[in-house]
């Protein structure tokens, strides 16, 4: 148990009961034919370094329409700020070559309310083109077809770019690699394997992770780590049952599986809009807000550590319970949770970010994170 969680657990008996839920972590068996590379993409060459770009004009709050010229400048400034180059093309060339097949892992679980913004994804594709990655070598991908179809990425990218989903029919396993998986029994479920998407192991040479700024009822927040972990494996919802969730250790374990860890070389967090309650979905617009920023890095832990404060500060400003709240008295499964930010659906596990740092996926200590802010 970590210090912050211990202090919360000591505050009251119900909280102590909540903290006891994960005293014994599940036993994971990771199966992969891939060996780690010497310098994996996560945490990558810029461990502990995050460039944050804020632009008031990047999105109109009433229409929720993104401003393409502003997004373009945010992307250029963010990449240059991360790498130190004077030309953004040189920044992209540090990560990608004409020979790469690039997967762009979007997040569409909250679509059409919130998703990896099409204008942001379109700008990523445009920049890949500047370093000679052809449209046919770019794959925008996600797990579920109905979510992606509502976003219309095709309107923002050139012809030839693949827009692909692993499950056209929910529960289909055909697009997952049978030889790369994590086996774990959480609650006595019949299927104890979560398999990696085939494209990750069989086709992509590089991956760009494009999460949103979202609250999450089980994980506390859903950022870089959860998007690349739960978004690249099958059969992950089984980690929750009743009030208990195993997101604390499952997210980091999945994110660390090879070749996903080594091939995920760039993190671009889309914070034009966000969700401060009810995530990862966004059925109710009153819980959306507009941070109007993007975060750039190679270290998913460092970015997610900053995300924790963004979401928690917003929840505090709205007089809601903290993402760190683990009180049993605030639990409400089913009806009532989605519309009441003073309730929790599960015992939240924002500690999954710190746990991921113990697996070598990045820097968690905020005092060791080099966060640079650029204002446009």
Number of C-alpha atoms within 10 A of each C-alpha: 12 9 8 10 16 13 13 16 21 13 11 11 12 15 21 19 14 19 21 11 14 15 8 7 12 14 11 15 13 17 15 17 9 13 10 14 12 7 10 19 27 26 27 21 16 17 21 24 24 26 22 26 25 19 18 14 16 26 21 15 15 6 7 14 13 20 14 17 13 16 24 19 16 24 22 20 23 27 26 20 23 20 20 13 15 13 13 19 17 17 21 22 15 11 16 20 17 14 11 19 19 27 26 22 24 25 29 29 22 20 20 17 19 26 28 27 24 19 20 24 21 20 20 19 23 19 20 24 17 16 18 15 20 20 19 13 19 23 23 22 22 25 25 19 18 16 18 24 16 13 18 13 20 16 11 15 21 15 10 13 17 18 19 18 20 24 18 13 11 11 11 11 17 11 17 22 20 16 13 23 23 21 16 19 16 17 12 9 11 7 11 17 20 24 23 30 25 20 18 21 20 10 14 21 21 23 28 22 25 27 26 31 33 30 29 26 25 25 25 30 33 27 30 28 27 25 22 30 22 22 24 25 23 25 15 19 12 17 19 16 12 11 17 17 23 23 24 23 22 23 23 26 20 28 28 22 21 23 25 27 22 24 23 29 24 25 27 28 25 26 27 29 26 26 31 26 33 24 25 28 21 24 17 13 10 11 19 20 19 17 21 21 25 25 30 28 30 28 30 36 31 29 30 27 23 17 23 22 12 19 25 20 16 17 21 12 9 13 11 17 18 18 28 17 20 24 24 19 11 18 17 18 14 9 9 13 19 22 14 13 19 18 23 30 21 25 28 28 25 24 22 25 33 22 20 25 19 13 13 13 28 27 25 23 13 12 9 12 20 14 20 15 15 16 11 14
